[in-house]
């Protein structure tokens, strides 16, 4: 039986996974505040945390960090909160940039140790449910970070950093609600990616993130007709995309019951269908909403289900290491997405328009779903 305190702790800690988006609504204000800083450096305020999350995740999985799960999860939440909040008192781009690096380190720790903590305490359907709760918490964190970041930062960009108090609150809840079992990670991630099942889940996780993130990075420029250049319309669609992930996380166990071993390929196929709707109906807002829902369903099911599967194909003491490999894979997918997708789209369709990008995404994700279905059918994964 799952303890409600444990559910609360998982959901709260997972909120930290979305805090790196806190500055996304105020990037333009930051650019005006620091006109001497290049646009690329401004944009890196969003991407740098992902890079450091990958580094800290690999360090955690390799056994190079202290291995007490509760203490490391608490540290991850605290770093995500305090590290991100620090520039609230000092207006300096250098300090702001450095704080994002620190924030990324905390993000990586949470993404590795939270699944490890779940795997240590629960198995089977209860573990699947809690992985869904984690996915719902991450989706909620993304929504809160962008909505509250925009609300608080409307007067000054530094106020957006107040969102990071969520991380401090999450750290307190981890400290109070997570039982200390005394267990620690006893094996490193050395050779982990040589495990065929771990490697395949990481590979398809990388593919998922490469194309799913194109929804957020291309949507605003893709809208046509009366919705063209309508920031509110684009923002609403992105909010729907994020919000549906909360529901999918909570209903992950139900989705898995229906789809069984084909849950991951079905999630990938959802993005293919959603991207196709975006291409065919760029000016039909009701259809765009359906497209946003399908794309959100894809990420909302795929990520928590993949984390559940990857921690289930290895012994419990290797759950953190397997989770670290998966975290590194999806972070790398986000980092290389703009360059990789644009180059592939140019190669396949001789264009880099938003429509062409979504066509490429629809093709690749549908093909990926088909390949993964065959792999699942042959029980290679």
Secondary structure, DSSP 8 states (H G I E B T S, - for coil): ---HHHHHHHHHHHGGGGGGGTTGGGHHHHHHHTTTS-HHHHHHHHHHHHHHHHHHHHHHHTT-S--BHHHHHHHHHHIIIIIHHGGGS---HHHHHHHHHHHHHHHHHHHHHHHHHHHHH--HHHHHHHHHHHHHHHHHHHHHHHHHHHHHTTT-GGGGGGGGHHHHHHHHHHHHHS-----B--S--TTGGGSHHHHHHHHHHHHHHHHHTHHHHHHHHH--GGGTT-HHHHHHHHHHHHHHHHHHHHTHHHHHHHHGGGHHHHHHHHHHHHHHHHHHTTT-HHHHHHHHHHHHHHHHHHHHHHHHHHHHSS-GGGHHHHHHHHHHHHHHHHHHHHHHHHHHHHHHHS--SHHHHHHHHHHHHHHHHHHHHHHHHTT--
